[in-house]
Amino acid sequence: MQRHLSYSGLRALRDDASVNESEAEIDEELIEIREESLYRDLLDLEEMVVQSMTQTSLTEKSMVASYGAGLSEVTLGTEA
């Protein structure tokens, strides 16, 4: 049995398809925004870690030098 749709029925189907397509586009845009934010945050975190490690290294070297030990006598960042 073949089903015939009225003009309003066809229009409703088209509108539903448009809504679904619009929602999919919005979802894709939201995913892109979230990914951009995550990657930006990751880069910021990486930069903070590098800065922290550099500062720690400089502080350790400064402390070693202030105690009169030569750098050749101390190995920083390793366990014996």
N, C-alpha and C positions, 0 to 999 in steps of 0.2 A: 504494500500500500504506500503510495507516494504521498508525501505531506506537502501541502502548499502553504507558504508563509505569506502573510499579508505584507503590505508596505511597511506598516509599523513594526511588524515582527522582524523583518529584514533590517530595519533601522536599529532596532534594539540589539540585534546580534552584532551589527557593525559597531554600535556604541560600546558594547561589552568588549569587543576586540580592541577598540581604541583605548579603553580604560586599562585593559590588561597590558597593552603595549606601553602606555604611559607609565604605569606602575613599574614595569620592568626597566624602563629607562631611568626612572627615579631611583630604583634599587641599585642600578649600575653606577649612577652618579654618587650615591651615598657610599658604596663600596670603594670607589676611587678616592673620595675624600678621606675615608677612614684609613686606606692604605697610605696615602700621602702623609697623613698625620703620624701614623706609626713609624714610617721610614724617617721622617723628620725627627721624631722623638728618639729613634734609635741612633741617628747621627749625633744628636745632642748628647746622649748618654755616652757614646763612644768618645766624644771630645772631652767630656767631664772625667772619664776614667783615665785617659791619656794625661790630662792636666794633673790629676791627682797623683798618678804614678811618677810623673816628672817632678812634682813638688816633693813627694816622699823621698825620691832618690837624691834630690838636691839637699834636703834636710839631713839625710843620713850622711852624705859626704861632708856637709858642714859640721856636723857633730863629731865625726871622726877626726877631721882636721883640727877642731878646737880642743880635743883631748890630746893632741900631740902625736897621735899615731900616724904614720905615713900610710898613704893609700896602698903601698905595696905590701903592708902588713895586714890589711883587712880586705876580706872579700865580702862585698855587700850583696844581700839578697840570696845567699846560699846557706844551706845548713851543712855542718860538718858531720 
